[in-house]
Amino acid sequence: MRRLWAMVLLLVHGLAWAAPGDVRRFPAQGPMHAQLRVQGSTDLEVFGAVIQDYQRLHPGTEVIYEDVIAWDIYDHYLHPGAGAPTADMLISASMDLQTKLVNDGHALAHRSAQTEVLPAWAQWRHEVFGISYEPVAIVYNTRKLDAARVPRTRRQLLALLRAPDAPLRGKVGTYDVERSGVGYLFATQDGQVGSIAGALLAALGANQVKLEERTGTLLDRVSRGELLLAYNVLGSYAQARIDAGAPLGIVQPQDYTLVALRTAVIPKTAPHAPEARRFLDYLLSPRGQQVLSREARLMPILPSAGGRGGSAQPPFRPIPLGPGLLVYLDKLKRRQFLEAWRASTQPPR
């Protein structure tokens, strides 16, 4: 029954919210007295249930959600087009871009009973807040990739990429880090903590890795069997597909599993800042955290809300909020990293 309900939800959401970049209006459920505009890189099929639950508590609030990739959230804030509406809240797993907005003075501080109980690692300067955490995973097609060959570590993935029969040639995908904010974050973190990051990138390039800017597109291609495996993707999205019956498996690498935070920022230009504060407090409340876990399949920050992981967890390596995330946003370092990444993943044929 749970799987059937998950399938129905994904189908309905897929019909209502067709494409990235869509703007979805959630009308007030009674006389309207407040409005909230959110820009988020979280897919609407994931986040819609959260907004609807918030409106059960606040039926007079109209919510407008704009599904935008992380780089565009950052860029649109700094360079708004003429007449472009201004967001009240920015939600993204691109912790580095959110941190840079805060560091550069673009965020409002917020303190409340809900923010005060957050772990220290889940907020910075009371201006950027983690609302969920995101293990970064390997996702594979359970019908197309033999279980005995599924890599459990990065070294095993490297060995599979180098296998003589080349099972992943043209069949492996990851984020296009030039367009994907989370992809860039994960790739730079791998480069700092992973001893074989360079070799792995070269092997991906040698196997004609397919690059996408959206998690959903990667998962679609793996589900259809166009790709056998996708590397460094958000595991919560894959879990939602699995709950709906997709032929996917998730590996949280046993050497280390990066853990990102999905973060919320209230920009200084927010036209409805009080409503944004109220929505943030909802997201961090026990009820909001439970909805994030139960309905959106996201891992809540508060342990009391209950995550989806079992008792046996891989070696999680959380990505900490703070100024350390700004290193690879330096223009020179970013250009150098992208040049090296491009040379590895897109070698001359």
matplotlib code that plots the C-alpha trace (Angstrom):
import matplotlib.pyplot as plt

x = [0.0, 2.8, 4.5, 1.2, 0.7, 4.2, 3.7, 0.5, 2.2, 5.1, 2.6, 0.5, 3.5, 5.0, 1.9, 1.5, 5.1, 6.5, 9.9, 12.7, 12.3, 8.6, 6.8, 4.0, 1.5, -0.2, -3.3, -4.3, -6.8, -8.9, -9.0, -5.5, -3.5, 0.1, 2.3, 5.6, 7.8, 10.5, 13.2, 14.6, 16.7, 14.7, 12.4, 8.8, 7.8, 9.8, 9.0, 5.3, 4.0, 6.0, 4.3, 0.9, 1.4, 2.5, -0.7, -2.7, -1.3, -1.5, -4.4, -4.3, -0.8, -0.3, 3.0, 4.8, 7.6, 10.1, 12.1, 15.5, 19.0, 21.4, 23.7, 20.7, 19.4, 22.7, 23.0, 19.4, 19.7, 22.9, 21.7, 17.9, 16.3, 14.1, 10.8, 11.8, 10.0, 12.1, 12.3, 11.6, 13.6, 16.4, 16.6, 19.5, 21.9, 24.7, 26.0, 29.0, 26.8, 24.5, 27.4, 28.9, 25.6, 25.8, 29.5, 28.9, 26.2, 23.1, 21.2, 18.9, 19.8, 17.1, 16.9, 14.0, 13.3, 13.6, 17.0, 18.4, 18.1, 19.9, 23.3, 26.2, 27.2, 23.7, 23.8, 26.3, 26.0, 22.3, 21.9, 22.1, 20.4, 20.4, 16.9, 17.8, 21.0, 21.8, 24.1, 25.8, 25.4, 26.1, 22.8, 22.5, 19.9, 19.2, 18.0, 20.9, 23.9, 24.8, 24.7, 28.1, 29.6, 28.0, 30.8, 30.7, 33.7, 35.4, 38.2, 35.7, 34.1, 37.5, 38.2, 34.8, 35.5, 38.8, 37.5, 38.5, 34.9, 34.1, 30.6, 30.2, 31.4, 28.7, 26.6, 27.8, 26.7, 27.3, 26.6, 27.8, 29.8, 29.9, 26.1, 25.2, 25.9, 25.7, 27.8, 30.5, 30.4, 30.6, 33.4, 35.5, 34.9, 36.0, 39.2, 40.0, 39.3, 39.5, 42.9, 41.8, 39.6, 41.9, 42.1, 38.4, 37.7, 40.1, 38.3, 34.9, 36.2, 37.7, 34.2, 32.5, 30.7, 27.3, 26.8, 23.6, 22.8, 19.7, 19.5, 16.1, 17.5, 20.3, 17.8, 15.5, 18.3, 19.4, 15.8, 15.3, 18.6, 20.2, 22.8, 23.8, 25.1, 25.3, 28.0, 27.8, 24.1, 21.6, 20.4, 17.1, 15.8, 16.8, 15.0, 11.8, 12.0, 12.7, 9.6, 7.6, 8.9, 11.8, 14.5, 17.2, 19.7, 21.6, 25.2, 26.5, 30.3, 32.0, 35.3, 33.5, 30.0, 29.8, 26.9, 25.6, 23.1, 20.0, 20.1, 17.7, 18.6, 16.3, 17.7, 18.0, 15.7, 12.9, 9.6, 7.8, 10.5, 8.1, 6.4, 9.8, 10.8, 7.6, 8.2, 11.8, 10.5, 8.0, 10.7, 12.8, 9.9, 9.2, 6.2, 8.1, 11.0, 8.7, 7.0, 10.4, 11.2, 7.9, 6.5, 9.5, 11.9, 14.6, 16.7, 15.8, 18.3, 16.6, 17.3, 13.8, 12.2, 13.7, 15.9, 15.7, 19.0, 19.4, 21.6, 24.6, 25.8, 28.8, 31.6, 29.7, 31.9, 29.7, 30.5, 30.6, 29.0, 31.4, 34.0, 35.9, 33.3, 34.3, 37.8, 36.6, 34.4, 37.4, 37.4, 40.9, 40.5, 37.2, 38.6, 41.6, 39.4, 37.0, 39.8, 41.3, 37.8, 37.1, 40.4, 39.7, 36.1, 36.0, 39.3, 40.0, 38.4]
y = [0.0, 2.4, 1.7, 2.3, 5.6, 6.7, 5.8, 7.9, 10.8, 10.8, 10.5, 13.4, 15.5, 14.7, 15.8, 19.0, 20.0, 19.0, 20.7, 22.2, 26.0, 25.7, 28.1, 26.5, 28.5, 27.0, 29.2, 30.1, 27.7, 30.5, 34.3, 35.3, 37.5, 36.5, 35.4, 33.5, 33.1, 30.3, 29.6, 26.1, 23.5, 20.8, 19.2, 20.1, 16.4, 16.2, 19.5, 19.9, 17.9, 20.1, 23.3, 21.7, 20.7, 24.2, 25.6, 23.3, 25.3, 28.6, 28.4, 32.1, 32.0, 31.7, 30.0, 30.3, 27.8, 28.3, 25.2, 26.5, 24.9, 26.0, 28.1, 30.0, 30.7, 32.3, 34.2, 35.4, 36.8, 38.8, 39.8, 40.0, 40.6, 43.7, 43.1, 39.7, 38.8, 38.7, 35.5, 35.4, 32.2, 30.4, 26.6, 24.6, 21.8, 23.9, 24.8, 26.7, 29.1, 29.7, 30.3, 32.8, 34.8, 34.9, 35.8, 38.6, 40.2, 39.2, 37.3, 38.2, 36.7, 34.7, 33.4, 31.4, 28.5, 26.3, 27.6, 27.4, 23.6, 23.0, 21.3, 23.7, 22.2, 22.8, 26.6, 29.4, 33.0, 32.4, 33.2, 29.9, 26.8, 23.2, 21.8, 18.2, 16.3, 14.5, 11.4, 11.5, 8.1, 5.8, 4.8, 1.8, -0.1, -3.3, -5.1, -4.2, -4.3, -7.7, -7.5, -9.1, -6.2, -3.3, -1.2, -0.6, 1.7, 4.2, 1.8, -0.9, 1.7, 2.5, -1.2, -1.6, 1.4, -0.2, -3.7, -5.3, -5.8, -2.1, -2.7, 1.1, 2.5, 5.0, 3.8, 5.8, 9.3, 12.1, 15.8, 18.4, 20.4, 23.4, 23.7, 21.8, 23.6, 20.4, 18.6, 21.2, 21.0, 17.2, 17.1, 19.7, 17.9, 14.6, 16.3, 17.4, 14.2, 11.4, 9.8, 8.5, 11.4, 12.2, 8.6, 8.2, 11.3, 10.0, 6.6, 8.3, 10.3, 7.2, 5.5, 8.4, 9.6, 11.2, 14.6, 16.1, 19.1, 17.7, 14.8, 13.8, 13.5, 11.2, 9.0, 8.9, 7.6, 5.0, 3.9, 3.4, 1.5, 4.1, 4.3, 1.5, 3.7, 7.3, 8.6, 11.3, 11.8, 12.8, 9.6, 11.0, 11.5, 7.9, 6.6, 8.3, 6.6, 3.2, 3.7, 4.2, 1.0, 2.1, -0.5, 1.4, 0.5, 2.9, 2.5, 4.8, 4.2, 2.4, 4.3, 7.5, 9.0, 12.7, 14.3, 17.6, 19.9, 21.2, 24.8, 27.7, 31.4, 34.4, 37.1, 40.7, 41.7, 39.4, 41.3, 39.0, 38.4, 37.7, 34.9, 33.5, 33.4, 31.6, 29.1, 28.4, 27.8, 25.3, 23.5, 23.2, 22.2, 18.6, 18.6, 20.1, 17.7, 14.7, 15.8, 16.3, 12.7, 11.0, 12.8, 14.3, 11.4, 13.8, 13.1, 15.4, 17.5, 16.7, 13.2, 13.1, 13.3, 10.0, 9.4, 6.7, 5.1, 1.9, 1.3, 0.3, 3.4, 3.9, 6.3, 9.6, 12.6, 15.7, 18.8, 21.6, 24.9, 27.9, 29.9, 26.7, 26.3, 29.5, 28.2, 26.7, 29.7, 31.9, 32.7, 31.5, 28.3, 27.6, 28.1, 25.9, 23.2, 23.2, 23.1, 20.0, 18.4, 19.1, 17.6, 14.5, 13.9, 15.0, 13.8, 14.1, 11.1]
z = [0.0, 0.9, -2.5, -4.4, -2.5, -3.3, -7.0, -7.0, -5.4, -8.0, -10.9, -9.6, -8.9, -12.2, -14.1, -12.0, -11.9, -15.2, -15.6, -13.7, -13.5, -13.1, -10.8, -8.8, -6.9, -3.8, -3.2, 0.3, 1.7, 3.2, 3.1, 2.0, 4.4, 3.7, 0.9, 0.8, -2.2, -2.0, -4.6, -4.1, -5.8, -4.1, -6.7, -6.4, -6.4, -3.1, -1.5, -2.4, 0.6, 3.0, 1.6, 1.8, 5.4, 6.3, 4.8, 7.0, 9.9, 8.1, 5.6, 4.9, 3.4, -0.3, -1.1, -4.5, -5.1, -7.9, -8.8, -9.7, -9.9, -7.2, -9.4, -10.7, -7.2, -6.4, -9.7, -9.8, -6.3, -7.2, -10.7, -10.7, -14.0, -14.5, -12.9, -11.5, -8.3, -5.1, -3.1, 0.7, 1.2, -0.6, -0.1, -1.5, -0.8, -2.4, 1.0, -0.4, -2.4, 0.5, 2.8, 0.3, 0.3, 4.1, 4.2, 1.7, 3.9, 1.9, 4.7, 7.6, 11.0, 12.7, 16.3, 17.7, 20.0, 16.9, 15.8, 19.3, 19.5, 16.2, 16.5, 16.1, 12.8, 11.4, 11.4, 10.8, 12.2, 12.7, 9.0, 7.2, 8.6, 7.8, 7.5, 6.4, 5.8, 2.6, 2.3, -1.1, -2.8, -5.7, -7.3, -9.7, -11.7, -9.8, -13.0, -15.2, -12.9, -11.4, -7.6, -7.4, -9.3, -7.4, -6.0, -2.2, -2.1, -4.5, -5.1, -6.1, -8.4, -9.9, -10.5, -12.2, -14.5, -15.4, -15.9, -19.3, -20.4, -19.8, -18.3, -17.6, -20.9, -21.9, -19.0, -16.0, -15.1, -12.6, -12.2, -14.7, -12.2, -14.4, -14.1, -11.0, -7.7, -5.6, -8.2, -7.9, -4.1, -4.0, -6.6, -4.7, -1.4, -3.0, -4.2, -0.7, 1.2, -1.4, -2.1, -5.5, -6.7, -9.6, -10.8, -10.4, -12.6, -15.2, -15.3, -15.6, -18.5, -20.2, -19.8, -21.6, -18.5, -19.1, -17.4, -16.1, -14.0, -12.2, -9.8, -11.3, -14.8, -13.6, -11.7, -14.7, -16.9, -14.4, -13.9, -17.6, -17.9, -20.2, -17.4, -15.1, -12.3, -11.2, -8.9, -6.2, -6.2, -3.5, -1.9, -0.6, -4.2, -5.1, -2.0, -3.0, -6.4, -4.7, -2.5, -5.7, -7.2, -9.4, -10.0, -8.1, -5.4, -3.2, -2.0, 0.8, 0.1, 2.9, 2.5, 3.3, 2.6, 2.1, 4.0, 2.8, 4.4, 2.6, 3.8, 4.1, 3.9, 4.4, 2.0, 3.1, 0.2, 1.3, 0.9, 3.3, 5.9, 8.8, 6.8, 5.9, 9.5, 10.4, 7.6, 8.7, 12.3, 10.8, 8.9, 12.1, 14.3, 15.3, 13.0, 10.0, 10.5, 10.6, 7.4, 5.8, 6.8, 6.2, 3.2, 1.4, 2.2, 3.4, 6.4, 9.2, 11.2, 14.5, 15.7, 17.4, 14.0, 13.0, 9.9, 7.3, 8.1, 10.0, 13.0, 10.8, 9.1, 6.8, 7.8, 7.4, 6.6, 7.1, 5.1, 7.8, 7.3, 7.6, 5.7, 4.7, 2.0, 0.3, -0.8, -4.1, -4.9, -5.3, -9.1, -9.7, -7.8, -9.4, -12.9, -12.2, -10.7, -13.7, -16.2, -14.5, -14.1, -17.8, -18.9, -16.9, -17.7, -21.3, -22.8, -26.5, -28.3]

ax = plt.figure().add_subplot(projection="3d")
ax.plot(x, y, z, "-o")
ax.set_aspect("equal")
plt.show()
